[in-house]
Amino acid sequence: MARLDQLGWNSSRAVPAFLLTVCVVLTAACTSSGGKDNEKDNAATPTATAVPSKSASMDPAEAAKAEAISAYQSYWTELPKAYAVPAMEGTELQRYTSAEALAKAQAGVANLKALGQIMTGAPVLTNPTVTGAELDKKTPNVTISACLDVLPWKLIQKDTGQPAPLPSTRATKYVVIALVERWEDGWKVLKSTPHGDQPC
């Protein structure tokens, strides 16, 4: 049986630490995978609150915030695709992430692969809201708070297709807070932190 810390999960909160991003809690057996690593299971696109479209009449600051939220939503669209294989290839995660967020996504893929597991379905992200912004800095950034429901995101043993065991006390719907920066090639999620002690 794998320890939670081996999987990058915060065992005290039963929330995945490799989530910058992720979000269910893993405690599955280390069973070897019987499937191919490049095999894709269809992952549903996470539901997200609509972001106002950028228009000529939109205030530049509000437009920047909307773009940052859109990038964060795209991050939650791409992450389930990677965990459904598991592999980074075939996703646009590197377009929307960098730094800690990218490293944790890569670690999550590696952990799932090592345990012979995949994740099916997708989390539901709602009410993404900019709670802080530093748009005048050399590298503009915003802080985004949202509610993440990971109950629809299932951890599966790849060789058997059976659900992997999870702690009964795990948090399944909680606040996530992200740091997003605007780079030359667009907004990137640098960090996405789950707060399992803050239900939403």
C-alpha positions in Angstrom: 0.0 0.0 0.0 1.5 3.3 -1.0 1.9 6.1 1.6 0.1 9.3 0.9 3.3 11.3 1.0 4.7 9.1 -1.8 1.8 10.2 -3.9 2.3 13.8 -3.2 -0.9 14.1 -1.0 -1.3 16.0 2.2 -2.3 13.2 4.5 -3.4 15.6 7.3 -6.0 17.1 5.1 -6.5 14.1 2.8 -6.0 16.5 -0.1 -3.5 15.9 -2.9 -0.5 18.0 -2.7 0.6 17.2 -6.2 -2.4 19.2 -7.3 -1.3 22.2 -7.6 -3.4 20.6 -8.5 -4.9 17.6 -7.9 -7.6 16.7 -6.0 -8.6 13.5 -4.9 -6.8 11.6 -2.3 -4.7 8.7 -3.2 -3.9 5.6 -1.0 -3.9 2.9 -3.6 -2.0 -0.3 -3.8 1.2 -0.3 -5.9 -0.1 -2.7 -8.6 1.7 -2.8 -11.9 -0.2 -1.5 -14.9 -1.5 -3.9 -17.5 -2.3 -1.2 -20.0 -0.2 0.9 -22.3 1.0 4.2 -21.1 -0.3 6.0 -24.2 -3.7 4.6 -23.9 -6.2 7.4 -23.4 -9.4 7.2 -21.4 -11.9 9.9 -22.3 -11.9 12.6 -19.6 -14.8 14.9 -19.3 -14.1 18.6 -19.5 -14.5 20.3 -16.1 -17.4 22.6 -15.8 -16.3 26.2 -15.2 -18.0 29.5 -14.6 -18.2 31.6 -17.8 -15.7 34.3 -18.2 -16.7 37.6 -19.8 -15.3 37.9 -23.3 -12.7 40.5 -24.0 -14.1 43.5 -25.9 -12.9 46.9 -27.0 -15.0 48.5 -24.4 -13.7 46.4 -21.5 -11.4 48.0 -19.0 -7.8 46.8 -19.6 -7.5 45.6 -16.0 -10.7 43.7 -16.2 -9.7 42.2 -19.5 -6.4 41.0 -18.0 -8.3 39.4 -15.1 -10.7 37.7 -17.5 -7.7 36.3 -19.4 -6.1 35.0 -16.3 -9.3 33.3 -15.2 -9.6 31.7 -18.7 -6.0 30.4 -18.4 -6.8 28.9 -15.0 -9.9 27.2 -16.4 -7.8 25.8 -19.3 -5.4 24.4 -16.8 -8.2 22.5 -15.2 -9.3 21.3 -18.6 -5.9 20.0 -19.5 -4.8 18.4 -16.2 -7.5 15.7 -16.3 -6.4 14.8 -19.8 -2.9 14.1 -18.5 -4.1 12.1 -15.6 -6.4 10.0 -17.7 -3.5 8.5 -19.7 -1.3 9.2 -17.6 1.1 11.3 -19.8 1.8 15.0 -20.4 2.0 14.4 -24.2 -1.2 15.2 -26.0 -2.1 18.0 -23.6 -1.5 21.7 -23.5 -0.5 21.8 -19.9 2.9 23.4 -20.7 1.0 26.2 -22.4 -0.9 27.1 -19.3 1.5 26.1 -16.5 5.0 26.7 -15.3 7.1 26.5 -12.1 5.5 24.6 -9.2 2.2 24.0 -11.1 4.0 22.3 -14.0 6.3 20.4 -11.7 3.4 19.0 -9.6 1.5 18.0 -12.7 4.5 16.1 -14.0 5.0 14.5 -10.6 1.3 13.5 -10.5 1.6 11.8 -13.9 4.7 10.0 -12.8 3.1 8.8 -9.6 0.0 7.5 -11.3 2.1 5.7 -13.9 4.3 4.1 -11.2 1.2 2.9 -9.4 -0.5 1.6 -12.5 -3.4 4.1 -12.0 -5.4 6.6 -14.0 -8.0 9.2 -13.2 -11.3 9.3 -15.1 -13.9 12.0 -15.3 -13.0 15.5 -14.3 -13.2 18.0 -11.4 -15.8 20.8 -11.5 -14.4 24.3 -11.1 -16.9 27.0 -10.1 -16.9 30.6 -9.3 -13.3 31.5 -10.2 -12.8 35.0 -8.8 -9.8 37.3 -8.8 -9.0 38.2 -5.2 -5.8 40.1 -5.8 -4.0 41.7 -8.7 -0.6 43.3 -9.4 -1.0 44.3 -13.0 1.5 47.2 -12.9 4.5 44.9 -12.1 7.1 44.0 -14.7 5.4 40.5 -14.7 1.7 41.1 -13.9 0.1 38.5 -11.7 -3.3 37.8 -10.2 -4.5 35.6 -7.4 -7.6 33.5 -8.1 -9.9 31.8 -5.7 -12.4 29.1 -6.8 -14.4 26.1 -5.6 -13.2 22.7 -6.8 -15.4 19.6 -6.6 -13.3 16.5 -7.1 -16.0 13.9 -6.4 -16.6 13.3 -10.2 -12.8 12.7 -10.6 -12.2 8.9 -10.0 -9.0 7.2 -9.2 -8.9 3.8 -11.1 -6.5 0.9 -11.0 -5.6 0.6 -14.7 -5.1 -3.1 -15.0 -8.4 -4.0 -13.4 -10.6 -1.0 -14.1 -11.6 -1.0 -10.5 -11.7 2.1 -8.2 -8.6 2.5 -6.1 -9.2 2.8 -2.3 -9.4 6.3 -1.0 -9.6 7.7 2.6 -13.2 8.0 3.8 -12.3 11.3 5.4 -11.0 12.9 2.2 -12.1 16.4 1.3 -14.1 16.4 -2.0 -15.2 20.0 -2.4 -13.0 22.8 -1.3 -11.4 26.1 -2.0 -8.4 26.3 -4.3 -6.2 29.4 -4.6 -4.0 30.0 -7.6 -1.2 32.4 -8.6 -1.3 33.2 -12.3 1.3 35.4 -14.1 1.3 37.0 -17.6 4.3 35.9 -19.6 5.2 36.8 -23.2 3.3 33.8 -24.5 0.2 34.3 -22.3 -1.0 33.7 -18.7 0.4 30.8 -16.8 -0.6 29.1 -13.6 2.5 29.0 -11.3 0.8 27.6 -8.3 -2.6 26.1 -7.4 -3.1 25.3 -3.8 -6.0 23.1 -2.4 -7.5 24.1 1.0 -9.2 21.0 2.2 -10.1 22.7 5.4 -12.2 25.3 3.5 -15.3 23.6 2.1 -17.3 25.5 -0.5 
